[in-house]
Amino acid sequence: MQELEVLAERGDAQAQFPLGWCYYTGEDIAQDYQQAFYWFKKSAEQGYAKA
């Protein structure tokens, strides 16, 4: 989880989406829809199709 967070914070769209998913589902982290939306949006803005 820490590695995923580091990559997402560095701007890796392929890490931002699964981090958003973890926040959305509450998997391995406290569920937080605002954080999920934040990471999904960051990923989508970079053109990551799944986001």
Rosetta blueprint (number, residue, H / E / L):
1 M L
2 Q H
3 E H
4 L H
5 E H
6 V H
7 L H
8 A H
9 E H
10 R L
11 G L
12 D L
13 A H
14 Q H
15 A H
16 Q H
17 F H
18 P H
19 L H
20 G H
21 W H
22 C H
23 Y H
24 Y H
25 T H
26 G L
27 E L
28 D L
29 I L
30 A L
31 Q L
32 D L
33 Y H
34 Q H
35 Q H
36 A H
37 F H
38 Y H
39 W H
40 F H
41 K H
42 K H
43 S H
44 A H
45 E H
46 Q L
47 G L
48 Y L
49 A L
50 K L
51 A L
